[in-house]
Every structure is written in structure tokens, then in C-alpha cells.
């Protein structure tokens, strides 16, 4: 019995994506519940590296076979998915699922900055974007694409944000290493503030007497746009809260 066929049967029968840990747990449970069958017990302690190699081999074989489905790893979990070109017939079979609203341009830019530079506070995101991001961050948290991951070691201990597994699933990524390259965005220096100008520590920003770094303002738009274009996600008009956050970026002409 080959490991790849065991894993194939598990993933084919599973009702949800399965992580390496979940697959290993199934193998261990099967061995513990089976007496006298050395074949089953032989797979009790399969190493993680062997599991990954076997799954990648299985995925390659399915891809080479050019079937209507493939084995994909998204957000660290494996599952069989249909090929995109068969979507019209599958929609006719199962119906249309209600999809969440598309991300707006401000949301995409903010999400890209957090994805490449996480963990970040709101103030640090604002340094890169050059505008307030309160409403945008709230929207991304509500959508489950970012979450609170800790607090910065500065005055006020502001909350830091990072991406979630749903973010990886939304963009079809196995992990953060698969993010398109955006070296310019990663090179932007972000200085943690020494003090606060707000009574809310979660919105900690640099004091007014502390000038923002010039290079941040100069490269903000291009760097964020680089990451946004790499994800190529559709855009819709901003919500009311996000529109308020963007007013500072494009003030009306007098």
C-alpha cells in the first residue's frame, strides 16, 4: 500500500480541506484502532516532510493527467478542486453562491501593505499610505482578512495586525511566501512612534513635532499599487467609512 493512495482516498472523501497535521492524525488514529494489521501500523508516524513530498507528487500526477479536477494546497490545507474552465456546468449543477462584496481600492492597498510588512499598527500603515485607515482596517477585520496579532512594544502598546488563513484562501495562496514580489514595499522604512497624539492607544500615531520620513510619502502610492496589481483582485467603489479615510489623499480643488 502506497502512502499517496491513502492520502488520495482521505482527501477525496473529506468534506473540507485537510492540513498536514489533520492527515497525520488520521493515520495515527487508524493505526491505534487497528490490531494485527502491520500495513496500517506502518503509517502511524509518517514524517511531515514525507507527507508534503507525497502530496506534491500526487498533485503533479493529477496535473499531468489533465483531469477535470486537481489537488491544490491553499492556506496550508489540501483539497481536490475542479478546474476553472468547468465553472459554467458546476454553477448550473449547484447554483450560484452568494459572494461577499469585492474589496475596494483603499482596502486592497491597505491589505497589501499589511500582508508584506506584518505585523503592523494602524499608525505604521498610515505612514506608508499617507492617509487615515481606521475605516479600512475595520472593514478588513470584519471581512476576516486581517486580525489582531499582538501589541507593539511602544508607548500605548497599540494593536498590531496581520493576515489570516482566510486571506490566503481569498487569493489562492499556499502561504505568505507565495506573495508576488514587492521589494520596493518591503524597503520602505517604518518608524515606530515615540509618543501619542491621541487618547486611544489603538490609534497611536507620531507626535506632530515628529516629521514623517520623506521617503515614505514619495514611494507610498507606487509601492502599494505594485502589490495591489500583483493580486489583480476586482475593485468596487469605496464604502462610506473608507471614503472618509481617503479624503486626505485627494482633497477637493478650490
KASULWO-V878729 format. One line per field, one symbol per residue. ss: DSSP state (h for helix, s for strand, l for the rest). phi: phi as a letter, one per 30 degrees, with the letter a starting at -180 (. if undefined). burial: b if it has 9 or more other C-alpha atoms within 8 Angstrom, else e. A space follows every 10 residues. Layout:
BEGIN
ss: ???
phi: ???
burial: ???
END
This chain:
BEGIN
ss: llhhhhhhhh hhhllllssh hhhhhhhhhh hhlllllhhh hllllllhhh hhhhhhhhhh hhhhllllss ssssllssss sslhhhhhhh hhhhllllll lllshhhhhh hhhhhhhlls lhhhhhhhhl lllhhhhhhh hhlllsssss slllllllss ssslhhhhhh hllllhhhll llhhhhhlll llllllllll hhhlllllll lllhhhhhhh hhhhhhhhhh hllllslllh hhhhhhllll llll
phi: .ceddddddd ddcdcadbde dddddddddd ddcccicddd ddcdbddedd dddddddddd dddddhddbb cbcbhibcad bddedceedd dddcidddcd eddddedddd ddddddcedb dedddddddi bdbedddddd dddidbadcl bddbejhddc bbdceddddd cicdadddde dbeddddddb cddcbbbbdc ddcebdeddc ddddddddce eddddedddd dhcebbeddd dddddcdddb dddd
burial: eeebebbbeb beeeeebbbb eebbeebbbb bbebeeeeeb bebbeeeeee bbebbeebbe ebbeeeeebb bbbbbbbbbb eebeebeeeb beeeeeeeee eebbbbbbbb bbbbbbebbb bbbbbbbbbb bebebbbebb beebbbbebe ebebbbbbbb bbbbebbbbe eebbbeeeee ebeebeebee eebebbbeee bbbbbbbeee eeeeebbebb eebbbbbbee eeeeeeebee bbbebbeeee eeee
END
